[in-house]
Amino acid sequence: MDLDHIIAFNLALLAAFASPGPALLYAVRTTLGRGRAAGIATGCGLATMAAIWTSMALLGIDGLFRLFPWAYTTIKIVGALYLIYVAWNSWRGALDPISESSQPNARAFVGGLLVNLANPKSVLFAAAVLVVIFPPGLTMTQKAMIATNHLLVEIVAYTGIAIVLSTQSVARRYIRAKKWLDRITAIILGGLGMRLLLDR
């Protein structure tokens, strides 16, 4: 493994990151609704679970999912139900005024973990990307470096998003459009949850 492999992996991560999915949507909504610190905490939770999925892929858990399909199905169903729950709360709270949250950022971190836990396909994606980019026979140290790199890339990306979205001008626009943005978020997250639940 050399630097070219890491660069290629990071480019693949950023390309996947730029494709809006439940993780990015959840991070954006949390930042807009609860502020910069909560957005960064959420991003750290999302990044941690993404790095865990990559670690699992490096350790061959994708093969375990193929060997025991019920384990994959169980995680997928629980994850889909959680996304639907998040969507319901987003829809229900669309008309609520924005107030300074008293909830600890630890809760935002856990929310990020759970949203990315909701997508066990991440481990299959990671396995496919890793096989294409990295040479076989990686040592445990190299695998740990890849997972740590993944963690850091996502933390930096989510922190950047939280900083940009927490500016006063963006916050003012969000306050004006909160009702519709929250309901659009709810529809998208609910749709993703249903798709994950019904996907064979």
C-alpha positions in Angstrom: 0.0 0.0 0.0 1.3 3.5 -0.9 0.1 7.1 -0.9 -1.6 6.6 -4.4 -3.9 4.1 -2.9 -4.9 6.4 0.0 -5.5 9.3 -2.4 -7.7 7.1 -4.7 -9.6 5.9 -1.6 -10.1 9.5 -0.4 -11.4 10.5 -3.8 -13.9 7.6 -3.8 -15.0 8.7 -0.3 -15.5 12.3 -1.3 -17.4 11.2 -4.4 -19.7 9.1 -2.3 -20.0 11.8 0.3 -21.1 14.3 -2.3 -24.0 12.1 -3.3 -26.8 13.2 -0.9 -28.0 10.4 1.3 -29.5 10.0 4.7 -26.2 10.7 6.5 -25.6 14.0 4.8 -29.2 15.0 5.0 -29.3 14.2 8.8 -26.1 16.2 9.4 -27.5 19.2 7.5 -30.8 19.2 9.3 -29.1 18.8 12.7 -26.8 21.7 12.0 -29.6 24.0 10.8 -31.9 23.1 13.6 -29.5 22.8 16.6 -26.4 24.8 15.7 -22.8 24.3 14.8 -21.7 22.2 17.9 -24.6 19.7 17.4 -23.8 19.5 13.7 -20.1 18.7 14.3 -21.1 16.1 17.0 -23.5 14.5 14.6 -20.8 14.5 11.9 -18.4 12.8 14.3 -21.0 10.1 15.0 -21.6 9.6 11.3 -17.9 9.4 10.6 -17.3 7.0 13.4 -19.9 4.5 12.2 -18.6 4.9 8.6 -15.1 4.1 9.8 -16.4 1.1 11.7 -18.2 -0.2 8.6 -14.9 0.2 6.7 -13.0 -1.7 9.4 -15.6 -4.4 9.2 -15.2 -4.6 5.5 -11.4 -4.8 5.9 -11.9 -7.7 8.4 -14.2 -9.5 6.0 -17.6 -9.0 7.6 -19.2 -8.7 4.1 -18.5 -12.4 3.8 -20.2 -13.0 7.1 -23.3 -11.1 5.9 -23.3 -13.4 2.8 -22.9 -16.5 5.0 -25.6 -15.4 7.4 -28.2 -13.3 5.4 -30.4 -13.0 8.5 -27.8 -10.9 10.3 -27.8 -8.4 7.3 -31.6 -8.4 7.1 -31.9 -7.8 10.8 -29.6 -4.8 10.8 -31.3 -3.5 7.6 -34.8 -3.7 9.1 -33.8 -2.0 12.4 -32.0 0.7 10.4 -34.9 1.3 8.1 -37.3 1.6 11.1 -34.9 4.1 12.7 -34.9 6.3 9.5 -38.7 6.2 9.4 -38.7 7.3 13.1 -36.4 10.2 12.3 -38.5 11.2 9.4 -41.7 11.1 11.5 -40.1 13.4 14.1 -38.9 15.8 11.4 -42.4 16.0 9.9 -44.0 16.4 13.3 -41.6 19.1 14.4 -41.8 21.1 11.1 -44.0 23.8 12.7 -42.1 24.0 16.0 -40.2 27.2 16.5 -36.4 26.9 16.6 -35.1 27.1 20.2 -31.7 26.7 21.7 -31.4 23.0 22.4 -30.6 21.9 25.9 -29.8 18.4 24.8 -26.2 17.4 25.2 -24.1 17.0 22.0 -23.5 13.4 23.1 -27.1 12.7 21.9 -26.3 14.3 18.5 -23.2 12.0 18.3 -25.3 8.9 19.0 -27.9 10.0 16.5 -25.2 10.2 13.8 -24.0 6.7 14.8 -27.5 5.3 14.5 -28.2 6.9 11.1 -25.1 5.3 9.6 -25.7 2.1 11.4 -29.1 2.1 9.6 -27.3 1.4 6.3 -25.5 -2.0 6.4 -25.0 -1.6 2.6 -22.1 0.6 3.6 -20.0 -2.4 4.5 -20.7 -3.9 1.1 -19.9 -0.6 -0.6 -16.7 -0.3 1.4 -15.7 -3.9 0.6 -16.1 -3.3 -3.1 -14.1 0.0 -3.0 -11.4 -1.5 -0.9 -10.9 -4.5 -3.2 -10.6 -2.3 -6.2 -8.2 0.2 -4.7 -6.0 -1.6 -2.3 -3.6 -4.5 -3.0 -4.3 -7.9 -1.3 -2.4 -8.9 1.9 -2.8 -5.7 3.9 -1.3 -5.9 7.4 -3.4 -5.1 10.5 -1.5 -1.8 10.8 -2.3 -0.8 7.2 -6.0 -1.7 7.8 -6.0 0.4 10.9 -4.5 3.3 8.9 -7.2 3.0 6.2 -10.0 3.1 8.8 -8.4 6.0 10.7 -8.0 7.9 7.4 -11.7 7.3 6.6 -12.7 8.6 10.0 -10.6 11.8 9.7 -11.8 12.5 6.1 -15.4 12.4 7.1 -14.9 14.4 10.3 -13.2 17.2 8.4 -16.0 17.1 5.7 -18.8 17.2 8.2 -17.1 19.9 10.3 -16.7 22.0 7.2 -20.4 21.6 6.4 -21.4 22.5 9.9 -19.3 25.6 9.9 -20.7 26.8 6.6 -24.3 26.1 7.5 -24.2 27.7 10.9 -23.4 31.2 9.5 -26.1 33.8 10.3 -27.2 34.3 6.7 -27.8 30.6 6.2 -29.5 30.3 9.6 -31.9 33.2 8.7 -32.8 31.5 5.4 -33.4 28.2 7.2 -35.7 29.9 9.7 -37.8 31.3 6.9 -38.1 28.0 5.1 -38.0 25.6 8.1 -41.5 24.2 7.6 -40.9 23.1 4.1 -37.3 22.0 4.5 -38.2 19.8 7.5 -41.1 18.3 5.6 -38.9 17.6 2.5 -36.3 16.1 4.8 -39.0 13.9 6.3 -40.2 12.7 2.9 -36.7 11.9 1.7 -35.6 10.1 4.9 -38.9 8.3 5.2 -38.6 7.2 1.5 -35.1 6.0 2.1 -36.3 4.1 5.1 -39.1 2.4 3.2 -36.8 1.6 0.3 -34.3 0.0 2.7 -37.2 -1.9 4.4 -38.7 -3.2 1.2 -35.4 -3.8 -0.7 -34.7 -7.5 -1.4 
